[in-house]
Amino acid sequence: MSLNININQNYFNVKKNYLFSEIAKRVNAYSAAHPDAEIIRLGIGDVTLPLSPVVVNALKTASDEMGRAETFRGYAPEYGYDFLRKAISDYYKKFPVDLSPEEIFVSDGAKSDVGNIVDILGDNEILIPDPVYPVYLDSNIMSGHKVTFLTGSRENGFLPLPRGIEEKPYIVYLCSPNNPTGAVYSREGLREWVDFANKTGSLIIFDSAYEAFISGNYPHSIYEIEGAKSCAVEICSFSKTAGFTGTRCAWSVFPDRLTAGENKLSFLWSRRQATKFNGVPYIVQRAAEAALSPEGQKQCRESIAYYMENARIIGEVLKSKGIYYTGGENSPYLWLECPNGAESWEFFDYLLENVQIVGTPGAGFGAAGEGYFRLTSFGSRESTLKAAERLKGLL
């Protein structure tokens, strides 16, 4: 017997399969048909290096504390323990950006915050770059919001700007370094967006999950741009910076001066979190604090350097073959133009069937991603070198 209830019809407007679920389905089918194939996975942006020693030690110490009555902790604060909020506040000072710990909210992942922030927003028109991380689009479609796309292209370096956009309020999603293209906004580019947002009363949701991979003279935080605290929320993560993809910890910044009318967005987010979130475990927050210590940052940079060397190796192959790509210099992602005018899923199948390499079809990141393909540098050095040799012989 069927239930006689109403359901959220907006869910039928999103793609039936999440991008990475579809990739897994195709790879599993290929693997079942070719059980002896050595598949190199450069598709999903998951890290492969273990947690750094300083983080592991913090996890062990905190676990021991949880085993003693005098240091046991129960429910974590919904907004994060004070020690981690302060550590994140101190981390921003090197940019330099001045944030109070009370403006920082700890969570279990940037993906969660990006998807959950729609809870505190009303029916606004949404501006989303195309191509970009699918969660921005899907979470808004699930909420029934109108979405307008900002087309990224080879011509604008996959970094759309507000030029020519109607001047009215929007919710604007920006990601820098971008996932999937690896493109990074300059200070001038972010300044255009901040000025536009302040002029129109728009809110920018700035995803800086990959800021630790920036090595050039680019802003790591949108708050490096004057005026950003009155128009932007920033979401960042330990997932790629410190290898926390399986440990789960992130944060969002809601500056005190960020208001909609008389309503502070920080209050709305606090209320949302207190109702729907029980906080990140104490053990994980101690590990995150350790990742932000001087020694922790040093060890994290060593891991990032490892991945960026992988990116260089793949990039050298693409350069030698005359294939256009972005990313790979300030990002762990390489966004390449599919050779010979191939469509992105066609190129996916071509790589899988001929050299057993898994990447991510650009079409999965939006219509503007058709004809492009994403490779990640998160594999091991051994698998990256093997992938490079296979690509040399195929492309």
Contacts in CASP RR format, 6 or more apart in sequence:
PFRMAT RR
TARGET T0000
AUTHOR 0000-0000-0000
METHOD contacts of the structure
MODEL  1
MSLNININQNYFNVKKNYLFSEIAKRVNAYSAAHPDAEIIRLGIGDVTLP
LSPVVVNALKTASDEMGRAETFRGYAPEYGYDFLRKAISDYYKKFPVDLS
PEEIFVSDGAKSDVGNIVDILGDNEILIPDPVYPVYLDSNIMSGHKVTFL
TGSRENGFLPLPRGIEEKPYIVYLCSPNNPTGAVYSREGLREWVDFANKT
GSLIIFDSAYEAFISGNYPHSIYEIEGAKSCAVEICSFSKTAGFTGTRCA
WSVFPDRLTAGENKLSFLWSRRQATKFNGVPYIVQRAAEAALSPEGQKQC
RESIAYYMENARIIGEVLKSKGIYYTGGENSPYLWLECPNGAESWEFFDY
LLENVQIVGTPGAGFGAAGEGYFRLTSFGSRESTLKAAERLKGLL
8 142 0 8 1.000
10 141 0 8 1.000
10 142 0 8 1.000
10 143 0 8 1.000
10 144 0 8 1.000
11 142 0 8 1.000
13 141 0 8 1.000
13 144 0 8 1.000
14 138 0 8 1.000
14 141 0 8 1.000
14 142 0 8 1.000
15 138 0 8 1.000
17 25 0 8 1.000
18 134 0 8 1.000
18 138 0 8 1.000
19 134 0 8 1.000
19 360 0 8 1.000
19 364 0 8 1.000
19 365 0 8 1.000
20 44 0 8 1.000
20 360 0 8 1.000
23 43 0 8 1.000
23 44 0 8 1.000
23 348 0 8 1.000
23 358 0 8 1.000
23 359 0 8 1.000
23 360 0 8 1.000
23 361 0 8 1.000
26 348 0 8 1.000
26 349 0 8 1.000
26 352 0 8 1.000
27 39 0 8 1.000
27 41 0 8 1.000
27 352 0 8 1.000
27 358 0 8 1.000
30 37 0 8 1.000
30 39 0 8 1.000
30 352 0 8 1.000
30 353 0 8 1.000
31 37 0 8 1.000
31 39 0 8 1.000
34 356 0 8 1.000
37 356 0 8 1.000
38 356 0 8 1.000
38 386 0 8 1.000
39 352 0 8 1.000
39 356 0 8 1.000
39 357 0 8 1.000
39 358 0 8 1.000
40 356 0 8 1.000
40 357 0 8 1.000
40 358 0 8 1.000
40 383 0 8 1.000
40 386 0 8 1.000
40 387 0 8 1.000
40 390 0 8 1.000
41 358 0 8 1.000
41 359 0 8 1.000
41 379 0 8 1.000
41 383 0 8 1.000
42 314 0 8 1.000
42 357 0 8 1.000
42 358 0 8 1.000
42 359 0 8 1.000
42 375 0 8 1.000
42 376 0 8 1.000
42 377 0 8 1.000
42 378 0 8 1.000
42 379 0 8 1.000
42 383 0 8 1.000
42 384 0 8 1.000
42 387 0 8 1.000
43 358 0 8 1.000
43 359 0 8 1.000
43 360 0 8 1.000
43 374 0 8 1.000
43 375 0 8 1.000
43 376 0 8 1.000
44 360 0 8 1.000
44 376 0 8 1.000
45 240 0 8 1.000
45 332 0 8 1.000
45 333 0 8 1.000
45 376 0 8 1.000
45 378 0 8 1.000
46 245 0 8 1.000
46 378 0 8 1.000
47 239 0 8 1.000
47 240 0 8 1.000
47 243 0 8 1.000
47 245 0 8 1.000
47 303 0 8 1.000
47 307 0 8 1.000
47 378 0 8 1.000
48 378 0 8 1.000
48 379 0 8 1.000
48 380 0 8 1.000
49 243 0 8 1.000
49 303 0 8 1.000
49 306 0 8 1.000
49 307 0 8 1.000
50 56 0 8 1.000
51 59 0 8 1.000
51 242 0 8 1.000
51 243 0 8 1.000
51 244 0 8 1.000
51 247 0 8 1.000
51 287 0 8 1.000
52 242 0 8 1.000
52 291 0 8 1.000
52 296 0 8 1.000
52 299 0 8 1.000
52 300 0 8 1.000
52 302 0 8 1.000
52 303 0 8 1.000
53 299 0 8 1.000
54 290 0 8 1.000
54 291 0 8 1.000
54 293 0 8 1.000
54 295 0 8 1.000
54 296 0 8 1.000
54 299 0 8 1.000
55 242 0 8 1.000
55 287 0 8 1.000
55 290 0 8 1.000
55 291 0 8 1.000
55 296 0 8 1.000
55 299 0 8 1.000
56 287 0 8 1.000
57 290 0 8 1.000
58 286 0 8 1.000
58 287 0 8 1.000
58 289 0 8 1.000
58 290 0 8 1.000
59 283 0 8 1.000
59 284 0 8 1.000
59 286 0 8 1.000
59 287 0 8 1.000
61 286 0 8 1.000
62 282 0 8 1.000
62 283 0 8 1.000
62 286 0 8 1.000
62 287 0 8 1.000
63 283 0 8 1.000
65 71 0 8 1.000
65 72 0 8 1.000
65 73 0 8 1.000
65 282 0 8 1.000
66 72 0 8 1.000
66 73 0 8 1.000
66 282 0 8 1.000
66 283 0 8 1.000
73 282 0 8 1.000
74 282 0 8 1.000
75 278 0 8 1.000
75 279 0 8 1.000
76 278 0 8 1.000
76 279 0 8 1.000
76 280 0 8 1.000
76 281 0 8 1.000
76 282 0 8 1.000
76 285 0 8 1.000
77 279 0 8 1.000
78 270 0 8 1.000
78 273 0 8 1.000
78 274 0 8 1.000
78 277 0 8 1.000
78 278 0 8 1.000
78 279 0 8 1.000
79 85 0 8 1.000
79 105 0 8 1.000
79 106 0 8 1.000
79 270 0 8 1.000
79 273 0 8 1.000
80 105 0 8 1.000
80 106 0 8 1.000
80 279 0 8 1.000
80 280 0 8 1.000
80 285 0 8 1.000
81 106 0 8 1.000
81 282 0 8 1.000
81 285 0 8 1.000
82 101 0 8 1.000
83 285 0 8 1.000
83 286 0 8 1.000
83 289 0 8 1.000
84 106 0 8 1.000
84 285 0 8 1.000
84 286 0 8 1.000
84 288 0 8 1.000
84 289 0 8 1.000
85 101 0 8 1.000
85 102 0 8 1.000
85 104 0 8 1.000
85 106 0 8 1.000
85 251 0 8 1.000
86 101 0 8 1.000
87 288 0 8 1.000
87 289 0 8 1.000
87 292 0 8 1.000
87 293 0 8 1.000
88 99 0 8 1.000
88 101 0 8 1.000
88 104 0 8 1.000
88 106 0 8 1.000
88 251 0 8 1.000
88 292 0 8 1.000
89 99 0 8 1.000
89 100 0 8 1.000
89 101 0 8 1.000
89 103 0 8 1.000
89 104 0 8 1.000
90 292 0 8 1.000
91 292 0 8 1.000
92 98 0 8 1.000
92 99 0 8 1.000
92 221 0 8 1.000
92 223 0 8 1.000
95 219 0 8 1.000
95 220 0 8 1.000
95 221 0 8 1.000
95 223 0 8 1.000
95 224 0 8 1.000
97 221 0 8 1.000
97 223 0 8 1.000
97 224 0 8 1.000
99 223 0 8 1.000
99 253 0 8 1.000
99 255 0 8 1.000
100 256 0 8 1.000
102 256 0 8 1.000
102 266 0 8 1.000
103 253 0 8 1.000
103 254 0 8 1.000
103 255 0 8 1.000
103 256 0 8 1.000
103 266 0 8 1.000
104 251 0 8 1.000
104 252 0 8 1.000
104 253 0 8 1.000
105 251 0 8 1.000
105 252 0 8 1.000
105 253 0 8 1.000
105 254 0 8 1.000
105 266 0 8 1.000
105 269 0 8 1.000
105 270 0 8 1.000
105 273 0 8 1.000
106 249 0 8 1.000
106 250 0 8 1.000
106 251 0 8 1.000
106 279 0 8 1.000
106 280 0 8 1.000
106 285 0 8 1.000
106 288 0 8 1.000
107 113 0 8 1.000
107 249 0 8 1.000
107 250 0 8 1.000
107 251 0 8 1.000
107 252 0 8 1.000
107 273 0 8 1.000
107 277 0 8 1.000
107 279 0 8 1.000
107 280 0 8 1.000
108 248 0 8 1.000
108 249 0 8 1.000
108 250 0 8 1.000
108 277 0 8 1.000
108 279 0 8 1.000
108 280 0 8 1.000
109 237 0 8 1.000
109 239 0 8 1.000
109 248 0 8 1.000
109 249 0 8 1.000
109 250 0 8 1.000
110 207 0 8 1.000
110 209 0 8 1.000
110 235 0 8 1.000
110 236 0 8 1.000
110 237 0 8 1.000
110 239 0 8 1.000
110 250 0 8 1.000
111 135 0 8 1.000
112 250 0 8 1.000
113 235 0 8 1.000
113 250 0 8 1.000
113 252 0 8 1.000
114 133 0 8 1.000
114 135 0 8 1.000
114 136 0 8 1.000
114 139 0 8 1.000
114 205 0 8 1.000
114 207 0 8 1.000
114 235 0 8 1.000
115 135 0 8 1.000
115 139 0 8 1.000
116 139 0 8 1.000
116 272 0 8 1.000
116 276 0 8 1.000
117 205 0 8 1.000
117 233 0 8 1.000
117 235 0 8 1.000
117 252 0 8 1.000
117 269 0 8 1.000
118 139 0 8 1.000
118 140 0 8 1.000
118 142 0 8 1.000
118 143 0 8 1.000
118 145 0 8 1.000
119 272 0 8 1.000
119 276 0 8 1.000
120 265 0 8 1.000
120 268 0 8 1.000
120 269 0 8 1.000
120 272 0 8 1.000
121 171 0 8 1.000
121 203 0 8 1.000
123 145 0 8 1.000
124 145 0 8 1.000
124 169 0 8 1.000
124 170 0 8 1.000
124 171 0 8 1.000
124 203 0 8 1.000
125 145 0 8 1.000
125 146 0 8 1.000
125 147 0 8 1.000
125 148 0 8 1.000
125 168 0 8 1.000
125 169 0 8 1.000
125 170 0 8 1.000
125 171 0 8 1.000
126 140 0 8 1.000
126 145 0 8 1.000
126 146 0 8 1.000
126 147 0 8 1.000
126 148 0 8 1.000
126 170 0 8 1.000
126 171 0 8 1.000
126 173 0 8 1.000
127 147 0 8 1.000
127 148 0 8 1.000
127 149 0 8 1.000
127 150 0 8 1.000
127 165 0 8 1.000
127 170 0 8 1.000
127 171 0 8 1.000
127 172 0 8 1.000
127 173 0 8 1.000
128 136 0 8 1.000
128 137 0 8 1.000
128 140 0 8 1.000
128 147 0 8 1.000
128 148 0 8 1.000
128 149 0 8 1.000
128 150 0 8 1.000
128 173 0 8 1.000
129 149 0 8 1.000
129 150 0 8 1.000
129 152 0 8 1.000
129 158 0 8 1.000
129 160 0 8 1.000
129 173 0 8 1.000
129 174 0 8 1.000
129 175 0 8 1.000
129 178 0 8 1.000
130 149 0 8 1.000
130 150 0 8 1.000
130 151 0 8 1.000
130 152 0 8 1.000
130 365 0 8 1.000
130 366 0 8 1.000
130 367 0 8 1.000
130 368 0 8 1.000
130 369 0 8 1.000
131 152 0 8 1.000
131 158 0 8 1.000
131 180 0 8 1.000
131 181 0 8 1.000
131 362 0 8 1.000
131 364 0 8 1.000
131 365 0 8 1.000
131 366 0 8 1.000
131 368 0 8 1.000
131 369 0 8 1.000
131 372 0 8 1.000
132 173 0 8 1.000
132 175 0 8 1.000
132 178 0 8 1.000
132 179 0 8 1.000
132 180 0 8 1.000
132 365 0 8 1.000
132 366 0 8 1.000
133 175 0 8 1.000
133 179 0 8 1.000
133 180 0 8 1.000
133 207 0 8 1.000
133 365 0 8 1.000
134 364 0 8 1.000
134 365 0 8 1.000
134 366 0 8 1.000
136 173 0 8 1.000
136 175 0 8 1.000
136 205 0 8 1.000
137 147 0 8 1.000
137 366 0 8 1.000
140 147 0 8 1.000
141 147 0 8 1.000
145 171 0 8 1.000
148 170 0 8 1.000
149 366 0 8 1.000
149 367 0 8 1.000
149 368 0 8 1.000
150 160 0 8 1.000
150 165 0 8 1.000
151 160 0 8 1.000
151 368 0 8 1.000
152 158 0 8 1.000
152 159 0 8 1.000
152 160 0 8 1.000
152 181 0 8 1.000
152 368 0 8 1.000
153 368 0 8 1.000
154 324 0 8 1.000
154 337 0 8 1.000
157 181 0 8 1.000
157 183 0 8 1.000
157 326 0 8 1.000
158 178 0 8 1.000
158 181 0 8 1.000
158 182 0 8 1.000
158 183 0 8 1.000
158 326 0 8 1.000
158 335 0 8 1.000
159 176 0 8 1.000
159 178 0 8 1.000
159 183 0 8 1.000
159 184 0 8 1.000
159 185 0 8 1.000
159 189 0 8 1.000
161 189 0 8 1.000
161 192 0 8 1.000
161 193 0 8 1.000
162 192 0 8 1.000
162 193 0 8 1.000
162 196 0 8 1.000
163 192 0 8 1.000
165 196 0 8 1.000
167 196 0 8 1.000
167 199 0 8 1.000
167 200 0 8 1.000
168 200 0 8 1.000
169 200 0 8 1.000
169 201 0 8 1.000
169 202 0 8 1.000
169 203 0 8 1.000
170 200 0 8 1.000
170 202 0 8 1.000
170 203 0 8 1.000
171 202 0 8 1.000
171 203 0 8 1.000
171 205 0 8 1.000
172 193 0 8 1.000
172 197 0 8 1.000
172 202 0 8 1.000
172 203 0 8 1.000
172 204 0 8 1.000
172 205 0 8 1.000
173 204 0 8 1.000
173 205 0 8 1.000
173 207 0 8 1.000
174 185 0 8 1.000
174 190 0 8 1.000
174 193 0 8 1.000
174 204 0 8 1.000
174 205 0 8 1.000
174 206 0 8 1.000
174 207 0 8 1.000
174 222 0 8 1.000
175 206 0 8 1.000
175 207 0 8 1.000
175 208 0 8 1.000
175 209 0 8 1.000
176 183 0 8 1.000
176 184 0 8 1.000
176 185 0 8 1.000
176 190 0 8 1.000
176 206 0 8 1.000
176 207 0 8 1.000
176 208 0 8 1.000
176 211 0 8 1.000
176 218 0 8 1.000
176 219 0 8 1.000
177 183 0 8 1.000
177 184 0 8 1.000
177 210 0 8 1.000
177 211 0 8 1.000
177 213 0 8 1.000
177 214 0 8 1.000
177 327 0 8 1.000
177 330 0 8 1.000
177 331 0 8 1.000
177 333 0 8 1.000
178 184 0 8 1.000
178 331 0 8 1.000
179 207 0 8 1.000
179 209 0 8 1.000
179 210 0 8 1.000
179 331 0 8 1.000
179 333 0 8 1.000
180 333 0 8 1.000
180 335 0 8 1.000
180 360 0 8 1.000
180 362 0 8 1.000
180 365 0 8 1.000
180 374 0 8 1.000
181 326 0 8 1.000
181 327 0 8 1.000
181 333 0 8 1.000
181 335 0 8 1.000
181 372 0 8 1.000
181 374 0 8 1.000
182 210 0 8 1.000
182 326 0 8 1.000
182 327 0 8 1.000
182 328 0 8 1.000
182 330 0 8 1.000
182 331 0 8 1.000
182 333 0 8 1.000
182 334 0 8 1.000
182 335 0 8 1.000
183 326 0 8 1.000
183 327 0 8 1.000
183 331 0 8 1.000
183 335 0 8 1.000
184 214 0 8 1.000
184 218 0 8 1.000
184 330 0 8 1.000
184 331 0 8 1.000
185 193 0 8 1.000
185 218 0 8 1.000
185 219 0 8 1.000
186 218 0 8 1.000
186 219 0 8 1.000
187 218 0 8 1.000
187 219 0 8 1.000
187 224 0 8 1.000
187 225 0 8 1.000
190 219 0 8 1.000
190 222 0 8 1.000
190 224 0 8 1.000
190 225 0 8 1.000
190 228 0 8 1.000
191 225 0 8 1.000
191 226 0 8 1.000
193 204 0 8 1.000
194 204 0 8 1.000
194 222 0 8 1.000
194 225 0 8 1.000
194 226 0 8 1.000
194 227 0 8 1.000
194 228 0 8 1.000
194 231 0 8 1.000
194 232 0 8 1.000
196 202 0 8 1.000
197 203 0 8 1.000
197 204 0 8 1.000
197 231 0 8 1.000
197 232 0 8 1.000
198 227 0 8 1.000
198 230 0 8 1.000
198 231 0 8 1.000
201 231 0 8 1.000
202 231 0 8 1.000
203 231 0 8 1.000
203 232 0 8 1.000
203 233 0 8 1.000
203 258 0 8 1.000
203 260 0 8 1.000
203 265 0 8 1.000
204 222 0 8 1.000
204 228 0 8 1.000
204 231 0 8 1.000
204 232 0 8 1.000
204 233 0 8 1.000
205 232 0 8 1.000
205 233 0 8 1.000
205 235 0 8 1.000
206 222 0 8 1.000
206 232 0 8 1.000
206 233 0 8 1.000
206 234 0 8 1.000
206 235 0 8 1.000
207 235 0 8 1.000
207 236 0 8 1.000
208 220 0 8 1.000
208 221 0 8 1.000
208 222 0 8 1.000
208 234 0 8 1.000
208 235 0 8 1.000
208 236 0 8 1.000
209 235 0 8 1.000
209 236 0 8 1.000
209 237 0 8 1.000
209 239 0 8 1.000
209 240 0 8 1.000
209 250 0 8 1.000
210 240 0 8 1.000
210 331 0 8 1.000
210 332 0 8 1.000
211 220 0 8 1.000
211 221 0 8 1.000
211 236 0 8 1.000
211 241 0 8 1.000
212 220 0 8 1.000
212 240 0 8 1.000
212 241 0 8 1.000
212 300 0 8 1.000
212 301 0 8 1.000
212 304 0 8 1.000
213 240 0 8 1.000
213 304 0 8 1.000
213 307 0 8 1.000
213 308 0 8 1.000
213 330 0 8 1.000
213 331 0 8 1.000
213 332 0 8 1.000
214 220 0 8 1.000
214 330 0 8 1.000
215 308 0 8 1.000
215 329 0 8 1.000
215 330 0 8 1.000
216 329 0 8 1.000
216 330 0 8 1.000
218 330 0 8 1.000
219 225 0 8 1.000
221 234 0 8 1.000
222 228 0 8 1.000
222 232 0 8 1.000
222 234 0 8 1.000
223 229 0 8 1.000
223 232 0 8 1.000
223 234 0 8 1.000
223 253 0 8 1.000
223 255 0 8 1.000
229 255 0 8 1.000
229 257 0 8 1.000
229 258 0 8 1.000
230 255 0 8 1.000
230 257 0 8 1.000
230 258 0 8 1.000
231 258 0 8 1.000
232 255 0 8 1.000
232 258 0 8 1.000
233 252 0 8 1.000
233 253 0 8 1.000
233 254 0 8 1.000
233 258 0 8 1.000
233 265 0 8 1.000
234 252 0 8 1.000
234 253 0 8 1.000
235 250 0 8 1.000
235 251 0 8 1.000
235 252 0 8 1.000
235 253 0 8 1.000
236 250 0 8 1.000
236 251 0 8 1.000
236 252 0 8 1.000
236 253 0 8 1.000
237 244 0 8 1.000
237 249 0 8 1.000
237 250 0 8 1.000
237 251 0 8 1.000
238 244 0 8 1.000
238 247 0 8 1.000
238 249 0 8 1.000
238 250 0 8 1.000
238 288 0 8 1.000
238 291 0 8 1.000
239 245 0 8 1.000
239 246 0 8 1.000
239 248 0 8 1.000
239 249 0 8 1.000
239 250 0 8 1.000
240 332 0 8 1.000
241 291 0 8 1.000
241 300 0 8 1.000
241 304 0 8 1.000
242 288 0 8 1.000
242 291 0 8 1.000
242 296 0 8 1.000
242 300 0 8 1.000
242 303 0 8 1.000
243 300 0 8 1.000
243 303 0 8 1.000
244 284 0 8 1.000
244 287 0 8 1.000
244 288 0 8 1.000
244 291 0 8 1.000
247 284 0 8 1.000
247 287 0 8 1.000
248 280 0 8 1.000
248 284 0 8 1.000
249 280 0 8 1.000
249 284 0 8 1.000
249 285 0 8 1.000
249 287 0 8 1.000
249 288 0 8 1.000
252 269 0 8 1.000
254 264 0 8 1.000
254 265 0 8 1.000
254 266 0 8 1.000
254 269 0 8 1.000
255 266 0 8 1.000
256 264 0 8 1.000
256 266 0 8 1.000
258 264 0 8 1.000
258 265 0 8 1.000
258 266 0 8 1.000
259 265 0 8 1.000
273 279 0 8 1.000
280 288 0 8 1.000
290 296 0 8 1.000
291 297 0 8 1.000
291 300 0 8 1.000
306 381 0 8 1.000
307 332 0 8 1.000
307 377 0 8 1.000
307 378 0 8 1.000
307 379 0 8 1.000
308 328 0 8 1.000
308 332 0 8 1.000
308 377 0 8 1.000
309 381 0 8 1.000
310 332 0 8 1.000
310 377 0 8 1.000
310 378 0 8 1.000
310 379 0 8 1.000
310 381 0 8 1.000
310 384 0 8 1.000
311 327 0 8 1.000
311 328 0 8 1.000
311 329 0 8 1.000
311 331 0 8 1.000
311 332 0 8 1.000
311 333 0 8 1.000
311 334 0 8 1.000
311 377 0 8 1.000
312 328 0 8 1.000
313 384 0 8 1.000
313 385 0 8 1.000
313 388 0 8 1.000
314 328 0 8 1.000
314 334 0 8 1.000
314 375 0 8 1.000
314 377 0 8 1.000
314 384 0 8 1.000
314 387 0 8 1.000
314 388 0 8 1.000
314 391 0 8 1.000
315 325 0 8 1.000
315 328 0 8 1.000
315 334 0 8 1.000
316 388 0 8 1.000
317 388 0 8 1.000
317 391 0 8 1.000
317 392 0 8 1.000
317 395 0 8 1.000
318 325 0 8 1.000
318 334 0 8 1.000
318 336 0 8 1.000
318 391 0 8 1.000
318 395 0 8 1.000
320 392 0 8 1.000
321 339 0 8 1.000
321 391 0 8 1.000
321 392 0 8 1.000
321 395 0 8 1.000
323 336 0 8 1.000
323 337 0 8 1.000
323 339 0 8 1.000
323 395 0 8 1.000
324 336 0 8 1.000
324 337 0 8 1.000
325 334 0 8 1.000
325 335 0 8 1.000
325 336 0 8 1.000
325 337 0 8 1.000
326 334 0 8 1.000
326 335 0 8 1.000
327 333 0 8 1.000
327 334 0 8 1.000
327 335 0 8 1.000
328 334 0 8 1.000
328 377 0 8 1.000
332 376 0 8 1.000
332 377 0 8 1.000
332 378 0 8 1.000
333 374 0 8 1.000
333 375 0 8 1.000
333 376 0 8 1.000
333 377 0 8 1.000
334 374 0 8 1.000
334 375 0 8 1.000
334 376 0 8 1.000
334 377 0 8 1.000
335 372 0 8 1.000
335 373 0 8 1.000
335 374 0 8 1.000
336 372 0 8 1.000
336 373 0 8 1.000
336 374 0 8 1.000
336 375 0 8 1.000
337 371 0 8 1.000
337 372 0 8 1.000
337 373 0 8 1.000
338 344 0 8 1.000
338 346 0 8 1.000
338 347 0 8 1.000
338 371 0 8 1.000
338 372 0 8 1.000
338 373 0 8 1.000
339 347 0 8 1.000
339 395 0 8 1.000
341 371 0 8 1.000
342 350 0 8 1.000
342 371 0 8 1.000
343 363 0 8 1.000
343 370 0 8 1.000
343 371 0 8 1.000
344 361 0 8 1.000
344 362 0 8 1.000
344 363 0 8 1.000
344 364 0 8 1.000
344 369 0 8 1.000
344 370 0 8 1.000
344 371 0 8 1.000
344 372 0 8 1.000
344 373 0 8 1.000
345 361 0 8 1.000
345 363 0 8 1.000
347 361 0 8 1.000
347 371 0 8 1.000
347 373 0 8 1.000
348 358 0 8 1.000
348 359 0 8 1.000
348 360 0 8 1.000
348 361 0 8 1.000
348 373 0 8 1.000
351 357 0 8 1.000
351 358 0 8 1.000
351 359 0 8 1.000
351 394 0 8 1.000
352 358 0 8 1.000
354 394 0 8 1.000
355 387 0 8 1.000
355 390 0 8 1.000
355 391 0 8 1.000
355 393 0 8 1.000
355 394 0 8 1.000
356 390 0 8 1.000
357 387 0 8 1.000
357 390 0 8 1.000
357 391 0 8 1.000
359 373 0 8 1.000
359 374 0 8 1.000
359 375 0 8 1.000
359 376 0 8 1.000
360 373 0 8 1.000
360 374 0 8 1.000
360 375 0 8 1.000
360 376 0 8 1.000
361 373 0 8 1.000
362 369 0 8 1.000
362 370 0 8 1.000
362 371 0 8 1.000
362 372 0 8 1.000
362 373 0 8 1.000
362 374 0 8 1.000
363 369 0 8 1.000
363 370 0 8 1.000
363 371 0 8 1.000
365 374 0 8 1.000
377 384 0 8 1.000
END
